[in-house]
Every structure is written in C-alpha cells, then in structure tokens.
C-alpha cells in the first residue's frame, strides 16, 4: 500500500524535532511507587482529569509500560490480564471481547473509543478489533471501565467502556521497531513527534503487519485466516496558550486477508476491510472555575465479516462538555454536555437485507452530572443522561439513564466506592434486519424490538498497604438485565428475535500487585462471574440459558515482573474455565491457559549519539502452555507463538 511508504518518508523527515526517551529513562517510569500509580490522572470516568483513587467506577488502567512488557500482538491480547473481561480468539487475528458477559461480534453492550472517536460496526453494534486504526507503540494508556460507563457516554455502554488514548502530539517519543516470528509474523513500525515551535506540535506513526494466522481447525481441516494490514496516523496540536488548544487527528487502517467465515457457513471468503477516523477537539480553561471542550469526528468502516458483500458504515459525531466549579455547602463540579451522532448504513442484499439498504440513524442526547464534596473524604456524584434515538424512541420514548455514586477516602491510600446505575442497549441493525438460515431453520430480525434495560449495583475497594508494597483493587457487582433480545419460541415459521425474560449477572473481581524487592514484583488477578436467566413463557429455554452457559465463569491469573539494569523479565499465566457455546448446540469448550514469557535487554545502539541505552531487543513466547487448545466457537486450534523484536529510539 503506497500510503505507508509516503508516511515512512514523512516520519524520517520529522525525526529532527527532537530525541525521545531512552529505555533507561523508561525504566525509571516503571519504578513508580504504588501510591503514585493509585493517584495517576485519568479522564474516562468524568470527562476531565481525576485521580484514579477518586474515580467512582470499577476502573483498570493499562499503562504504556504495561503494554511494552506484555508481549501482546494487538489490543485484545492485553485484555486477557484484566479480570472480568471475556476474551476469545475467533482465529489468528479476530477476537470476541466483552465485560461481565460472553463476547461476540454483535455485542452491543461495550463502548470502544480511540481518542474520543466511537469505534463500532453500526450494523452489529460491535467492534472489529482487527480494524482499529492504532498501534501498540502509540498508545499512552487504556482506561477500562468494567460495568456501566455512566451518564457521560451514549447508550450501549452497558457492560463497560474501553477508552484508548494515544500519545500527544507534543510527545518526544521517536522510534523504529520490527518484529518477526512464527506463523510468518512480520511487523514494521515507525513513530515520531514533538514541538515544531512554541505553539505547534506534530506527531505521526505508521505500521505494516502480516501473518499467516492459525494453520488448521479441529480434525486437521485447513482454515485460511491470514492478514495483511497497514495503519497510519497524523496528529497536530496548536496551543494558543497553556489553557487553550486545538488537536486535529487522523487515523486509517486498511486490511486484506482470508478466513473461513462462520462455522455454519463454511467455505473461504476474502476479507478486505478498513476503518478511517478524523477528529478535531478544542479545549479551553477559561478560569479557575470554568472550562469546556468541543469534539467533532467522522468515522468510516467497511467490512465483509460474514458474507462476500461489503457492509459500509459512516458516522458523524459532535460532543461538548462544560465543567463549572463552585462552592455551596461543600465543593461542586457540575458537568453539562450534549452529543449528536448521525449514522448511515449501506450494505447489499444477502445476509442482512434491510427494508432500506441505505438506512440512517440519528442519536441526540444531553447529560447533567454533579460531583459534590461535603468534606475532604467524601465524594457524591449524581447525574442523568437523556437520549433520543430515531429508530428506537418512536416506540419507547426518550431513554433516561440515571447514575448515583459515592466514594469515601479512608486516607490517601485507601478508598471505598458504591454505584447504582440504569443503562440501555438499543437494538442494532443486526437485531432489526437479520435474515439468516441454518439448515432447515430461519432466524429473523424484528423491526419492533425494545431497548434492553440494565440496573447495576457495584461496590469496590482500592488500597495500598503493607508499607506501600501491596496494591489491591477489589470489586463486586450485581446486574439485572430486563427484556434481553433473544430468538422467540415460534412454533410456526422462522425464529424471530424478541424481547423476553430477565438475566441476572453477579460476580467479584480482584487484582493485586506486590513489590517483593526493588527489582521484583508479583502480580495476580481473579474473577468469579455467573449469570442466571429467567425466561418468559414464549422464550426458547435453550437460548435463554445462553447468557450463563457462554461465560467462562472462573479466571485465575498470576505473573512476575523483574527489572534490573538493562534486563527486564516478565512471565504471566492465566487459567480460564470451560464454557458452552449455545449457538453451536451442544458445543462445549474446555478450560484453557493463556501464557506469556518475555525477556528484553536494553543497550546503546552502535553509531547512535544517545547518552543512555536507546535500543531494546526482546524475545517473546506466547501459549507454550496449553497449546493446541480450542478457544473460539469457530473451532480454530490455538498454536504456540514465538517472535523476536527490536525497537530503537531516536
């Protein structure tokens, strides 16, 4: 793809903007105290900067240091380490991802953003993870809210929010990197950025990647699932003053490859696809008591995930949030905002023939939230979001999503939280227009579906103790999902999607890190999750059990992290319990392991003018334990994955 060559040339040209941090400097970042990590600034929960221990959400933050040491190929690989997340590989490159429920491509309950742009397939209200226009080396951090996202996010953030935040244009982190390994895995990356002058900063990146994917499925059946992809991005930031800035951002991913499609369809299809996103964000701090931002973006996506026909989606979004600080019987921060999104779908007749092959959808919402601190130790937050959806609300009316939370700061290192929220998942185009045959059976969408309603309760505890060596994040939750969308039990004619029954989900999640010595840390995570369905009289009980049976109910992970001088060592293993795929009838999938071993050595690159170590050589081995296990409902066989990589900073 010629666009990649042009970006590579551009990046080489801007290397002169400045040198980036060396790996020796990054080692200092990894030595942050647990207290500093607990008070790290995050933005996803409130739409503005907060300290992590003050967030009234079940939040996990994956830092850039975590990503560097993870041995991951892509973003979903990082989620295996997050308790409560359900991650399954479909094949060598595609994933199902969800939180507190089973994952699928048409999972409409998880909101994914890249630098504020909503990344989704509107046809199925899911996320095509392989098409996200971002690379691991460009991510500053990933903020994950496990559970309802709150009033600041549009409907469908029922199970959680994944906010991927990339490096700022002002970031002086210039690098070239390459990886090569098994399954013909090849990856080339380059990124550079920094200040052009006192007001203007530019950052750009590019990646080329290819691999052959897994070789076979069960019974040694050949199953093509190769991929070739290019990713490019360009970000500029203009600062009129320290308190006023404009960020322009553009990213693009293009992919081609093959896969065998869903198990029930068989065959081999071509898999081209792309996702492009452009955005502009203006921020201003007017004074100490008032600030605001305005965000506008355009997203375009094309996929052929299930058929040989293309499905094209286009979305334009506008969002603004205004924060007002004042005192009235305590300290307040009141946030008022509005969001408008226009979506157009265009896809050919076949798997999903709509009544109108060029459907449009308009979503308008307003939100109001107040954070109230009557004392230094107590934080109450309450708010509501009102959403009008042109497809759903003509029948159900405006959707109101309230949320109330409390955080009690026991001290600087310990906090308790409690949350109650109500959220909605609106039907996707898939739910409304589905037209699918499985042998003698026919599955149909329903144009009159209601939105699913979820009432969720959460309790949590964040703590640093034992002389600031042990960090603990414990949470429990209970959720009642009303009117979930299932196929109804129609005895005559096709199975038709309908709103029926109630699903109760509950569980607990725990993650810990213990600093055993200055160089060695121990990590662990655990999740126990269950779901129970209560079908109505007209629901097929087999489908109603799906919410529970599809879950991997038990997950236990442990790892070690070692850093000394130029050497870093990381090891991680996670056991994930068995599950049953209701869509496959009696398809049962055994428990399996996810494992990673990584060793890296930093050194000074010959010929470079850096004063410290500017290069790192890594060797990674994934899935050596539990190899050849079946993880996905498409019955691909997971294989060992070994690769070597070199990254050089300028």
C-alpha positions as CSV (number, residue, x, y, z in Angstrom):
1,X,0.0,0.0,0.0
2,X,1.7,3.2,-1.3
3,X,0.3,5.4,1.5
4,X,2.6,3.6,4.0
5,X,5.7,4.5,2.0
6,X,4.7,8.2,2.0
7,X,4.2,8.2,5.8
8,X,7.5,6.5,6.4
9,X,9.2,9.2,4.4
10,X,7.4,11.9,6.3
11,X,8.3,10.4,9.7
12,X,12.0,10.3,8.8
13,X,11.7,13.9,7.9
14,X,10.4,14.9,11.3
15,X,12.9,12.9,13.4
16,X,14.8,16.2,13.7
17,X,12.0,17.5,16.0
18,X,13.8,16.0,19.0
19,X,15.1,12.9,20.6
20,X,12.8,10.6,22.5
21,X,13.3,9.0,25.9
22,X,15.7,6.1,26.1
23,X,14.9,2.7,27.6
24,X,16.9,3.7,30.6
25,X,14.5,6.6,31.2
26,X,11.5,4.3,30.8
27,X,13.0,2.0,33.5
28,X,12.6,5.0,35.9
29,X,9.0,5.2,34.9
30,X,8.5,1.6,35.8
31,X,9.9,2.3,39.3
32,X,6.9,4.5,40.2
33,X,5.6,3.8,43.7
34,X,2.2,2.2,44.2
35,X,1.0,5.5,45.7
36,X,1.9,7.3,42.5
37,X,0.1,4.7,40.4
38,X,-3.0,5.0,42.6
39,X,-3.1,8.7,42.2
40,X,-2.4,8.7,38.4
41,X,-4.5,11.1,36.4
42,X,-7.4,9.5,34.4
43,X,-10.1,11.1,32.3
44,X,-12.7,8.4,31.2
45,X,-14.9,8.4,34.2
46,X,-15.7,12.1,34.4
47,X,-14.6,13.5,31.0
48,X,-12.0,15.5,32.9
49,X,-8.8,14.8,34.9
50,X,-9.3,12.8,38.1
51,X,-7.0,10.8,40.4
52,X,-7.6,7.1,40.0
53,X,-8.4,6.5,43.7
54,X,-11.2,9.1,43.5
55,X,-13.0,7.5,40.5
56,X,-16.4,6.2,41.3
57,X,-16.1,3.4,38.7
58,X,-14.6,-0.1,38.5
59,X,-11.6,1.1,36.5
60,X,-8.4,-0.6,35.3
61,X,-5.6,1.3,33.6
62,X,-3.2,-0.4,31.2
63,X,-0.2,1.9,31.0
64,X,2.3,2.2,28.1
65,X,4.8,0.4,30.3
66,X,2.3,-2.5,30.8
67,X,1.9,-2.6,27.0
68,X,5.6,-2.6,26.3
69,X,6.2,-5.5,28.7
70,X,3.1,-7.5,27.7
71,X,4.3,-9.4,24.7
72,X,1.0,-8.7,23.0
73,X,0.4,-8.7,19.3
74,X,-2.6,-6.4,19.4
75,X,-5.0,-4.7,21.8
76,X,-7.3,-7.6,22.6
77,X,-4.2,-9.6,23.8
78,X,-3.9,-7.1,26.6
79,X,-7.3,-7.8,27.9
80,X,-6.6,-11.4,28.9
81,X,-4.9,-9.9,32.0
82,X,-7.9,-7.8,33.0
83,X,-10.2,-9.6,35.5
84,X,-13.8,-9.8,34.4
85,X,-13.1,-9.5,30.7
86,X,-14.2,-12.3,28.4
87,X,-11.7,-12.6,25.5
88,X,-11.7,-15.3,22.9
89,X,-9.8,-15.6,19.6
90,X,-12.0,-16.4,16.6
91,X,-9.0,-17.2,14.5
92,X,-5.4,-16.0,14.3
93,X,-6.4,-12.3,14.1
94,X,-10.0,-11.8,15.1
95,X,-11.4,-11.6,18.7
96,X,-14.6,-11.6,20.7
97,X,-14.3,-9.2,23.7
98,X,-16.8,-8.4,26.4
99,X,-17.1,-7.5,30.1
100,X,-19.2,-9.4,32.6
101,X,-20.8,-11.4,29.8
102,X,-19.9,-13.6,26.8
103,X,-18.4,-11.8,23.9
104,X,-19.5,-11.9,20.3
105,X,-19.1,-9.7,17.2
106,X,-22.6,-8.4,17.5
107,X,-22.0,-7.4,21.2
108,X,-23.8,-4.1,21.6
109,X,-23.1,-3.5,25.2
110,X,-19.4,-2.4,25.1
111,X,-18.4,1.1,24.0
112,X,-14.9,1.4,22.5
113,X,-13.2,4.8,21.8
114,X,-9.9,5.8,20.3
115,X,-9.0,9.3,21.3
116,X,-12.7,10.1,21.8
117,X,-13.9,8.6,18.5
118,X,-16.5,5.8,18.9
119,X,-15.2,2.8,17.0
120,X,-18.0,0.4,16.2
121,X,-19.8,-1.5,13.4
122,X,-23.2,0.0,13.4
123,X,-24.7,-2.9,11.6
124,X,-24.0,-5.1,14.6
125,X,-23.1,-2.5,17.3
126,X,-19.9,-4.4,17.9
127,X,-16.2,-3.7,17.4
128,X,-14.0,-5.1,14.7
129,X,-10.8,-5.2,16.8
130,X,-8.6,-6.1,13.9
131,X,-9.6,-2.8,12.2
132,X,-8.8,-0.3,15.0
133,X,-6.5,2.4,13.4
134,X,-3.9,2.4,16.2
135,X,-0.7,0.6,17.1
136,X,0.5,-0.6,20.5
137,X,3.6,1.6,20.4
138,X,1.4,4.7,20.0
139,X,-0.9,4.0,23.0
140,X,-0.3,6.2,26.1
141,X,-2.8,4.2,28.2
142,X,-6.0,2.3,28.0
143,X,-8.7,3.2,30.6
144,X,-11.2,0.4,31.1
145,X,-14.5,0.9,33.0
146,X,-15.9,-2.5,33.9
147,X,-19.6,-2.0,34.2
148,X,-21.9,0.8,33.1
149,X,-20.0,3.8,31.7
150,X,-22.1,6.4,33.4
151,X,-24.0,9.4,32.1
152,X,-21.2,10.8,30.0
153,X,-21.4,8.1,27.4
154,X,-24.0,7.3,24.8
155,X,-26.4,4.4,25.3
156,X,-24.9,0.9,24.7
157,X,-22.1,1.5,27.3
158,X,-24.0,-1.1,29.4
159,X,-21.1,-3.6,30.1
160,X,-18.3,-1.1,30.0
161,X,-16.2,1.5,28.3
162,X,-12.7,0.9,26.7
163,X,-11.0,4.3,26.1
164,X,-7.8,4.0,24.1
165,X,-5.7,7.2,24.5
166,X,-2.7,7.6,22.2
167,X,0.4,9.8,22.6
168,X,0.1,13.5,22.4
169,X,1.5,15.4,19.5
170,X,3.9,17.0,22.0
171,X,5.3,13.6,22.9
172,X,9.0,13.3,22.0
173,X,9.0,9.5,21.6
174,X,10.6,8.7,18.3
175,X,11.3,5.1,17.3
176,X,11.6,2.5,14.7
177,X,10.7,-1.1,15.5
178,X,10.4,-4.5,13.9
179,X,9.1,-7.9,14.9
180,X,9.3,-11.4,13.2
181,X,8.3,-14.8,14.3
182,X,6.2,-17.9,13.9
183,X,3.1,-18.1,11.6
184,X,5.1,-15.8,9.2
185,X,4.6,-12.9,11.5
186,X,6.2,-9.7,10.3
187,X,5.7,-6.2,11.7
188,X,7.4,-2.9,10.9
189,X,6.6,0.3,12.9
190,X,7.8,3.9,13.0
191,X,6.6,6.9,15.0
192,X,7.9,10.4,15.7
193,X,6.6,13.7,17.2
194,X,7.4,16.8,19.1
195,X,7.2,20.6,19.1
196,X,7.8,22.4,15.8
197,X,7.8,25.7,17.7
198,X,6.2,27.1,20.9
199,X,2.7,26.8,19.6
200,X,2.6,23.9,17.1
201,X,3.4,20.2,17.6
202,X,3.1,17.3,15.2
203,X,3.1,13.5,15.7
204,X,2.8,10.7,13.1
205,X,3.1,6.9,13.0
206,X,2.8,4.0,10.6
207,X,2.8,0.2,10.8
208,X,2.8,-2.6,8.3
209,X,1.9,-6.1,9.5
210,X,1.3,-9.6,8.0
211,X,1.0,-13.1,9.2
212,X,-0.5,-16.4,8.1
213,X,-2.7,-17.0,11.1
214,X,-3.5,-20.4,12.6
215,X,-2.9,-23.4,10.3
216,X,-5.9,-25.6,11.0
217,X,-9.1,-26.2,12.9
218,X,-10.3,-29.4,14.6
219,X,-9.7,-32.6,12.7
220,X,-6.8,-31.1,10.8
221,X,-9.0,-29.1,8.5
222,X,-7.2,-26.3,6.6
223,X,-8.6,-23.0,7.5
224,X,-7.2,-19.9,5.8
225,X,-7.1,-16.8,8.1
226,X,-4.1,-14.8,7.0
227,X,-4.0,-11.0,7.2
228,X,-2.1,-8.1,5.7
229,X,-2.7,-4.6,7.2
230,X,-1.4,-1.0,7.1
231,X,-2.0,1.6,9.8
232,X,-1.1,5.3,9.6
233,X,-1.8,8.3,11.7
234,X,-1.1,12.1,11.9
235,X,-1.9,14.3,14.9
236,X,-1.3,18.1,15.2
237,X,-1.8,20.3,18.3
238,X,-1.9,24.1,18.3
239,X,-1.6,25.9,21.6
240,X,-2.8,29.5,21.7
241,X,-1.8,29.5,25.4
242,X,-1.3,26.9,28.2
243,X,-5.1,26.9,28.7
244,X,-6.3,26.8,25.1
245,X,-5.5,24.2,22.5
246,X,-6.8,22.6,19.3
247,X,-6.0,19.0,18.3
248,X,-6.5,17.7,14.8
249,X,-6.2,13.9,14.4
250,X,-6.5,11.5,11.5
251,X,-6.0,7.7,11.6
252,X,-6.5,5.0,8.9
253,X,-6.4,1.2,8.9
254,X,-6.7,-1.0,5.8
255,X,-6.7,-4.8,5.9
256,X,-6.9,-7.7,3.5
257,X,-6.8,-11.4,4.1
258,X,-8.9,-14.6,4.1
259,X,-10.9,-16.6,6.6
260,X,-13.4,-19.4,6.5
261,X,-16.3,-17.3,7.8
262,X,-18.7,-18.7,10.5
263,X,-18.6,-22.4,11.2
264,X,-22.1,-22.9,9.9
265,X,-21.4,-21.4,6.5
266,X,-18.0,-22.9,5.7
267,X,-16.0,-22.1,2.6
268,X,-13.3,-19.4,2.3
269,X,-14.0,-15.8,1.7
270,X,-12.0,-12.7,1.0
271,X,-11.7,-10.3,4.0
272,X,-11.0,-6.8,3.0
273,X,-11.8,-4.0,5.4
274,X,-10.9,-0.6,6.5
275,X,-11.6,1.9,9.3
276,X,-10.8,5.6,8.9
277,X,-11.3,8.3,11.6
278,X,-10.7,12.1,11.7
279,X,-11.4,14.3,14.6
280,X,-11.0,17.8,16.0
281,X,-11.0,18.8,19.7
282,X,-10.9,22.3,21.1
283,X,-10.3,22.7,24.8
284,X,-10.1,25.9,26.9
285,X,-9.8,26.6,30.6
286,X,-11.4,30.0,30.9
287,X,-10.6,30.5,34.5
288,X,-10.2,28.5,37.8
289,X,-14.0,27.7,37.9
290,X,-15.0,27.1,34.3
291,X,-13.6,25.0,31.4
292,X,-15.1,23.3,28.4
293,X,-14.3,21.2,25.3
294,X,-15.8,20.6,21.9
295,X,-15.2,17.4,19.9
296,X,-16.3,16.6,16.3
297,X,-15.3,13.5,14.4
298,X,-16.1,11.3,11.3
299,X,-15.7,7.5,11.2
300,X,-16.0,5.3,8.1
301,X,-15.8,1.5,8.1
302,X,-16.1,-1.3,5.6
303,X,-16.2,-5.0,6.4
304,X,-17.0,-8.4,5.0
305,X,-17.1,-10.4,8.2
306,X,-19.9,-12.8,7.4
307,X,-20.6,-12.6,3.7
308,X,-18.9,-11.8,0.4
309,X,-20.9,-8.5,0.3
310,X,-19.4,-5.3,1.7
311,X,-21.1,-3.5,4.6
312,X,-20.3,0.2,4.7
313,X,-20.9,2.4,7.7
314,X,-20.4,6.2,8.2
315,X,-20.8,8.2,11.3
316,X,-20.5,11.9,12.2
317,X,-20.4,12.8,15.9
318,X,-20.4,16.1,17.8
319,X,-19.9,16.4,21.5
320,X,-19.4,19.2,24.0
321,X,-18.9,19.2,27.8
322,X,-18.8,22.2,30.1
323,X,-17.5,22.0,33.7
324,X,-18.3,24.5,36.4
325,X,-16.6,24.6,39.8
326,X,-18.2,26.4,42.7
327,X,-18.9,26.1,46.5
328,X,-22.3,25.6,48.1
329,X,-22.3,23.7,51.4
330,X,-19.2,22.0,50.0
331,X,-17.3,21.9,46.7
332,X,-19.1,21.1,43.4
333,X,-18.1,20.3,39.9
334,X,-21.1,20.4,37.7
335,X,-20.8,19.0,34.1
336,X,-23.3,19.7,31.4
337,X,-23.0,18.3,27.9
338,X,-24.7,17.4,24.6
339,X,-23.9,14.8,22.0
340,X,-25.3,14.3,18.5
341,X,-24.5,11.3,16.2
342,X,-25.6,10.7,12.6
343,X,-25.1,7.2,11.2
344,X,-25.6,5.9,7.7
345,X,-25.5,2.2,6.8
346,X,-25.1,0.8,3.3
347,X,-25.0,-2.9,2.5
348,X,-26.0,-5.3,-0.2
349,X,-28.8,-7.8,-0.1
350,X,-27.8,-11.2,1.3
351,X,-27.1,-11.9,4.9
352,X,-28.7,-8.7,6.3
353,X,-31.2,-7.3,3.8
354,X,-32.8,-4.2,5.4
355,X,-36.1,-2.7,4.3
356,X,-34.0,0.2,3.1
357,X,-30.4,-0.8,2.2
358,X,-29.3,2.8,2.9
359,X,-30.6,3.3,6.4
360,X,-29.8,6.3,8.5
361,X,-30.0,6.7,12.3
362,X,-29.8,9.9,14.4
363,X,-29.0,9.9,18.1
364,X,-29.3,13.0,20.2
365,X,-28.6,13.2,24.0
366,X,-27.9,15.6,26.8
367,X,-26.4,14.9,30.2
368,X,-26.0,16.6,33.5
369,X,-23.7,15.4,36.3
370,X,-22.7,16.9,39.6
371,X,-19.7,15.9,41.8
372,X,-20.3,17.1,45.4
373,X,-17.7,17.0,48.2
374,X,-19.2,17.9,51.5
375,X,-15.9,17.0,53.2
376,X,-12.3,16.2,52.0
377,X,-13.0,12.5,52.4
378,X,-16.5,12.1,50.8
379,X,-17.4,12.4,47.2
380,X,-21.0,12.1,46.0
381,X,-21.7,12.1,42.2
382,X,-25.2,12.0,40.6
383,X,-26.3,12.5,37.1
384,X,-28.7,11.6,34.3
385,X,-28.5,11.2,30.5
386,X,-31.5,11.6,28.2
387,X,-31.2,10.0,24.7
388,X,-33.5,10.2,21.7
389,X,-32.9,7.5,19.0
390,X,-34.7,7.8,15.7
391,X,-35.0,4.1,15.4
392,X,-36.0,3.1,19.0
393,X,-37.5,6.1,20.7
394,X,-40.6,6.5,18.4
395,X,-41.9,3.4,20.3
396,X,-40.3,3.6,23.7
397,X,-39.8,7.4,24.1
398,X,-36.8,9.2,25.4
399,X,-34.3,6.9,27.3
400,X,-33.3,8.2,30.7
401,X,-30.1,6.8,32.3
402,X,-29.5,7.9,35.9
403,X,-26.4,7.2,38.0
404,X,-25.6,7.8,41.6
405,X,-22.2,7.0,43.3
406,X,-20.3,7.6,46.5
407,X,-16.5,7.5,47.2
408,X,-15.1,7.5,50.7
409,X,-11.4,8.3,51.0
410,X,-10.3,6.4,54.1
411,X,-6.9,8.0,53.7
412,X,-4.5,8.9,50.8
413,X,-4.0,5.2,50.0
414,X,-7.4,3.6,50.6
415,X,-10.9,4.4,49.1
416,X,-14.3,2.7,49.1
417,X,-16.9,3.2,46.3
418,X,-20.6,2.4,45.7
419,X,-22.5,2.8,42.5
420,X,-26.1,2.4,41.3
421,X,-26.9,2.9,37.6
422,X,-29.5,2.3,35.0
423,X,-28.5,1.9,31.3
424,X,-29.9,0.9,28.0
425,X,-28.7,-1.2,25.0
426,X,-30.6,-0.2,21.9
427,X,-31.2,-2.8,19.1
428,X,-28.6,-2.9,16.4
429,X,-29.2,-3.1,12.6
430,X,-28.3,-6.8,13.0
431,X,-31.1,-7.2,15.6
432,X,-33.7,-5.5,13.3
433,X,-32.8,-6.8,9.9
434,X,-31.3,-10.2,10.4
435,X,-32.2,-12.8,7.7
436,X,-30.2,-16.0,8.3
437,X,-30.7,-19.6,7.5
438,X,-29.1,-22.6,9.4
439,X,-30.1,-25.8,7.7
440,X,-33.9,-26.0,7.9
441,X,-34.1,-23.1,10.4
442,X,-34.5,-19.5,9.7
443,X,-33.6,-16.6,12.1
444,X,-35.2,-13.2,11.5
445,X,-34.7,-9.8,12.9
446,X,-37.6,-7.7,14.4
447,X,-38.3,-4.1,13.5
448,X,-40.3,-3.6,16.7
449,X,-37.7,-4.5,19.3
450,X,-37.4,-2.5,22.6
451,X,-34.2,-1.4,24.1
452,X,-32.6,-3.8,26.7
453,X,-32.6,-2.3,30.2
454,X,-29.9,-2.9,32.8
455,X,-29.9,-2.0,36.5
456,X,-26.5,-2.4,38.1
457,X,-25.1,-2.2,41.6
458,X,-21.4,-2.0,42.4
459,X,-19.1,-2.0,45.5
460,X,-15.4,-1.6,45.4
461,X,-12.2,-1.0,47.4
462,X,-8.9,0.4,46.2
463,X,-5.9,0.0,48.6
464,X,-2.2,0.4,49.0
465,X,-0.8,-1.2,52.2
466,X,2.0,-3.2,53.8
467,X,4.4,-0.3,53.7
468,X,3.2,0.7,50.2
469,X,4.2,-2.7,48.8
470,X,0.8,-4.2,48.1
471,X,-1.8,-2.7,45.8
472,X,-5.3,-4.2,45.8
473,X,-8.4,-3.5,43.7
474,X,-11.5,-5.5,44.8
475,X,-15.0,-5.1,43.3
476,X,-18.3,-6.9,43.5
477,X,-21.3,-6.3,41.2
478,X,-24.9,-7.4,40.6
479,X,-26.8,-6.6,37.4
480,X,-30.4,-7.2,36.3
481,X,-30.9,-7.1,32.5
482,X,-34.5,-6.8,31.5
483,X,-36.0,-7.5,28.1
484,X,-32.9,-9.0,26.6
485,X,-33.0,-9.7,22.9
486,X,-33.4,-13.5,22.2
487,X,-35.0,-15.6,19.5
488,X,-38.6,-16.3,20.5
489,X,-40.0,-19.8,20.6
490,X,-42.3,-19.5,17.5
491,X,-43.6,-22.9,16.6
492,X,-44.7,-21.9,13.1
493,X,-42.4,-20.0,10.7
494,X,-38.9,-18.7,11.4
495,X,-37.3,-18.0,14.7
496,X,-37.7,-14.2,15.3
497,X,-35.7,-12.0,17.7
498,X,-37.8,-10.7,20.5
499,X,-37.6,-9.0,24.0
500,X,-38.1,-11.7,26.6
501,X,-37.1,-12.6,30.1
502,X,-34.6,-11.3,32.6
503,X,-30.9,-12.1,33.1
504,X,-29.2,-11.7,36.5
505,X,-25.4,-11.3,36.4
506,X,-23.2,-11.1,39.5
507,X,-19.6,-11.7,40.5
508,X,-16.4,-10.4,42.1
509,X,-13.0,-9.3,40.7
510,X,-9.7,-8.9,42.4
511,X,-6.3,-7.7,41.1
512,X,-3.2,-7.3,43.2
513,X,0.5,-6.4,42.8
514,X,3.1,-6.9,45.4
515,X,6.6,-5.3,45.3
516,X,8.7,-8.0,46.7
517,X,12.0,-6.2,46.2
518,X,13.1,-3.1,44.4
519,X,13.5,-5.2,41.2
520,X,10.8,-7.9,41.6
521,X,7.0,-7.6,41.7
522,X,4.4,-10.3,41.9
523,X,1.0,-9.9,40.1
524,X,-2.3,-11.8,40.4
525,X,-5.9,-11.4,39.3
526,X,-9.1,-13.3,39.8
527,X,-12.7,-13.2,38.5
528,X,-15.7,-15.2,39.6
529,X,-18.7,-14.3,37.3
530,X,-22.1,-16.0,37.0
531,X,-25.4,-15.3,35.1
532,X,-28.9,-16.7,35.6
533,X,-31.7,-16.4,33.1
534,X,-35.4,-16.4,33.8
535,X,-37.3,-16.8,30.5
536,X,-40.8,-15.8,29.9
537,X,-43.3,-18.4,28.6
538,X,-42.6,-17.7,25.0
539,X,-38.8,-17.9,25.1
540,X,-36.9,-20.9,23.9
541,X,-35.1,-22.0,27.1
542,X,-32.1,-23.2,25.2
543,X,-31.4,-19.6,24.1
544,X,-32.3,-18.2,27.5
545,X,-29.6,-20.2,29.1
546,X,-27.0,-18.8,26.7
547,X,-26.1,-15.8,28.8
548,X,-24.9,-18.2,31.6
549,X,-23.5,-21.1,29.6
550,X,-21.4,-18.9,27.3
551,X,-19.5,-17.5,30.2
552,X,-16.1,-18.6,31.3
553,X,-17.2,-18.3,35.0
554,X,-13.8,-18.7,36.6
555,X,-10.5,-16.9,35.8
556,X,-7.2,-17.0,37.8
557,X,-4.0,-15.3,36.7
558,X,-0.5,-14.8,38.2
559,X,2.7,-13.3,37.0
560,X,6.1,-11.9,37.9
561,X,7.8,-8.7,36.7
562,X,11.6,-8.3,37.1
563,X,13.7,-5.2,36.2
564,X,17.4,-4.7,36.9
565,X,19.8,-2.6,35.0
566,X,19.3,-3.3,31.3
567,X,17.3,-6.6,31.8
568,X,13.6,-7.0,32.1
569,X,11.8,-10.3,32.5
570,X,8.0,-10.9,32.5
571,X,6.0,-14.1,32.9
572,X,2.3,-14.5,33.1
573,X,-0.2,-17.4,33.1
574,X,-4.0,-17.3,33.3
575,X,-6.4,-20.2,33.6
576,X,-9.8,-19.7,32.0
577,X,-12.6,-22.1,32.8
578,X,-14.7,-24.0,30.2
579,X,-17.8,-22.7,28.5
580,X,-20.6,-24.0,26.3
581,X,-21.5,-22.2,23.0
582,X,-25.3,-22.3,22.7
583,X,-25.1,-21.2,19.1
584,X,-23.2,-24.5,18.4
585,X,-25.9,-26.6,20.0
586,X,-24.0,-28.9,22.4
587,X,-20.7,-27.3,21.6
588,X,-18.6,-27.5,24.7
589,X,-15.2,-25.9,25.0
590,X,-12.7,-27.0,27.7
591,X,-10.7,-24.9,30.1
592,X,-7.5,-23.4,28.7
593,X,-4.4,-21.4,29.6
594,X,-3.2,-18.1,28.3
595,X,0.6,-17.7,28.9
596,X,3.3,-15.2,28.1
597,X,7.1,-15.2,28.6
598,X,9.1,-12.2,27.7
599,X,12.8,-11.3,28.1
600,X,14.2,-7.9,27.0
601,X,17.7,-6.3,27.0
602,X,18.3,-2.6,26.6
603,X,21.6,-1.4,25.1
604,X,23.2,1.5,23.4
605,X,22.9,1.2,19.6
606,X,26.3,1.5,17.9
607,X,26.6,4.7,15.9
608,X,23.8,6.5,17.8
609,X,24.5,9.7,19.7
610,X,22.4,8.9,22.7
611,X,23.9,9.1,26.2
612,X,21.9,6.2,27.5
613,X,20.5,2.9,26.2
614,X,18.4,3.7,23.1
615,X,17.6,0.2,21.8
616,X,15.8,-2.9,23.2
617,X,15.9,-6.4,21.9
618,X,13.0,-8.7,23.0
619,X,12.2,-12.4,22.8
620,X,8.6,-13.4,23.4
621,X,6.9,-16.8,23.7
622,X,3.1,-17.0,23.9
623,X,0.9,-20.0,24.6
624,X,3.7,-22.5,25.1
625,X,1.5,-24.0,27.9
626,X,-1.9,-25.2,26.8
627,X,-1.1,-25.0,23.1
628,X,-3.3,-26.8,20.6
629,X,-6.4,-25.9,22.6
630,X,-9.7,-24.8,21.1
631,X,-10.6,-21.3,22.4
632,X,-13.2,-20.0,19.9
633,X,-16.6,-21.1,18.7
634,X,-15.1,-21.2,15.2
635,X,-13.0,-24.2,16.4
636,X,-9.6,-22.9,15.4
637,X,-6.8,-24.5,17.2
638,X,-4.5,-22.2,19.2
639,X,-0.8,-22.6,18.4
640,X,2.4,-21.6,20.2
641,X,3.6,-18.1,19.1
642,X,7.2,-17.1,19.3
643,X,8.7,-13.9,18.0
644,X,11.8,-11.6,18.3
645,X,11.7,-7.8,18.2
646,X,14.0,-4.8,18.1
647,X,13.0,-1.2,19.0
648,X,15.3,1.8,18.6
649,X,14.6,5.2,20.0
650,X,15.9,8.4,18.4
